[in-house]
Amino acid sequence: MRIMLSNNSSTLSIPEHGLPQNVILSELETKLENDFGYASGKILSSMCTSPHRFARQVHQKYIEKNLGDPSLFPASAKLEQETVTMLGSLLSNPSALGSIVSGGTEANIIALWAARNCSKIEHGQVIVPISAHYSFDKACDLLNLKLIKVNLNKNFQMDVKAAKRALTPKTVAIVGVAGTTGLGVVDSIGELSNLALENDLYLHVDAAFGGFVLPFLGNLGYAPLDFDFKLSGVCSITVDPHKMGLAPVHAGGILFRDSKFTESISMNVPYLSEGQQKQSTLLGTRSGASAVTVWALLKHLGRVGYQKIVKSCLELTWTLANEIQQINDLQLVTKPTMNVVGVKSDTVDVNVVFQQLKKRGWGISLFEGYLRIVIMPHTKLEHIKNLLEDLQEILHSIKSEK
Ligand SMILES: Cc1ncc(COP(=O)(O)O)c(C=O)c1O
């Protein structure tokens, strides 16, 4: 008997009797056809990438681990802490504490949760650059904090003088970004660290993207940038393995300098199999496979492996950036610090260019006034060449229509 799944309302209800797996798989194949795939090379808008092959294997193998119940999965919980230690050592603090969480959003929320709880100020304020990820809007909304956004300097970094002026007795935290979502810019974390120390304030660094790139810049011959726990004002760092760390979604990281921060958000879980347990994450039930996979990837790739990946992404970034500079109608928004390229134009409407690229199947982001291209580990030279060819054709057709 051939079972057909048609696109009518019956397919939208749970079938009375289950369908064979092959039927469902083929239906899925059809239904998911319109998704982008990393292998196509057309995804240039995402800070995530195709997970490493070894990561897929490990993740699949340990899929049932649940870190929400460390009394049942104590060995996974130990591996999570070892993962945090390894990430801490990458960010200049092997004694950092924290968790492998669902991503940068959760990590940023947890950081501000700790900052708020440590300060004891009611209705506190948090200072972020306007370039900060919107997860800080979510965090402040949830935590009843007021978000103060300050402008950028000419290098697209948070204007530290403006941050200083924004300080009030209600300020509980300052956030610096080490790899902005839009342009991959790194704020002057050193100056923010001094500002935080002088004013006894919590400093959180959002290195969701940069955490797996910046530690390797110096060795690769690029100007090294201070952004991590080496700076004594830094209290916490977001670093996402599911971005440049090549881990499968979900895998984020929140690292704290000190146990007083983790303790400030620690809750008792009263019902686990070994009695009361402390928990310092937003989620209860959470993936143990994610933490185990990050552990395995860090061990498998090592610093040299990650450095090679960053090297290749940066080389492609510079290939693209140099080519963009050769195109009359396009300009770089700023010189790339990392593998993110902002492209603007004085002569053509980038919204039109964006729409045309979309029609040609490219996944590119449109920010206010510029296109953002992220060169991730799945991107190859041929993809950059194809993009440049399409860009040239699109510009030509826009100009000839004028
Ligand atoms: C700098 C930065 N922080 C936080 C996030 C949020 O991360 P996620 O999407 O994993 O929640 C992003 C996402 O791109 C980001 O670029």
The ligand as a Gaussian input file, in Angstrom:
#p B3LYP/6-31G(d) Opt

LIG

0 1
 C       27.554000      39.308000      19.766000
 C       26.403000      38.370000      19.927000
 N       25.933000      38.110000      21.142000
 C       24.904000      37.271000      21.344000
 C       24.286000      36.656000      20.291000
 C       23.117000      35.737000      20.529000
 O       23.497000      34.422000      20.346000
 P       22.400000      33.268000      20.154000
 O       21.764000      33.521000      18.842000
 O       23.242000      32.043000      20.213000
 O       21.446000      33.352000      21.283000
 C       24.745000      36.900000      18.991000
 C       24.116000      36.256000      17.833000
 O       24.539000      36.358000      16.724000
 C       25.821000      37.784000      18.808000
 O       26.280000      38.094000      17.584000

